[in-house]
């Protein structure tokens, strides 16, 4: 299994909170700010933790009103 990479747009004032919250679950995922001006973050999710991350992100959106927008990357064309 490979690490799952997910890109999100989140208001910049929530980036540090998201990073701290997710990384407090040791080994589950790493949050990297891809573009601070565009407020884009990438989550690198450990294999087997995908469901837990999605549940945590849903909780942050619904119960803490943190707007997260998943950015779908275009798939690379086969060579």
N, C-alpha and C positions, 0 to 999 in steps of 0.2 A: 504494500500500500504506500501511496505517496502522500506527502504533505499537501493539504488542500489550501489553495490561495484564494482569498475572497477580498474583493475591493468594495469599500463603502465610502459614501460621502456622509459626513456628519458635521454639524456646526462646530467650528473650531473651539468654542469654549468647552465642549464635551470631550475633546480628544484625550486629554490627560486622564480624565475620569474613566473613559472607556479602557484605556491602556492599563491603568492601575487595577481596575475591576477584573478584566480578563486575565491579566498576568498574575493575579493573586491566586488563581487556580493553577498551581505549579505544573508546568509541562503540558497544559492543555492547548495553549496557543500563544503566539507572539504577535504584538501589534506594532506596525511600523507606519510612521507618517510618510506617505509617498509624496504629497504636495500640500504643504501647509496653507498656501494661498487658496487653493481649490478645496481645502479641507478633505483630502482623500487619504484614507488609511487602508492598509492591507493587513488582513489577518492571515497568518500562517498557522493552520489548524493541524494538530497532530493526528495521525491516523487513529481512528476509533473514537475521536472526540467530537465529530461533526454534529451529532444530535445534541450533545450538551451545549455546544457553542450556540447553535440555533435557538435552543430553549433560553439560554441566557440573554441573547440579543432580543428575542421576543419579549422577555421580561423587562429589559431596559426600555424598549419602545412603548410597551403597554402601561407598565406601572410607574415608570420614572419619566415618561414623556420625552425620551431622547429620540429625536428623529434620525433614523438611519435609512439611507437609500443605497441599496445594493447596485453596484455598477457591473454590468455584464460585459466582459471583454469579448471582442470578436475572436472566434477560433482561427488559428493559423491554417492556411491552406496547405494541403499535402504537397510535398515537392515532387 
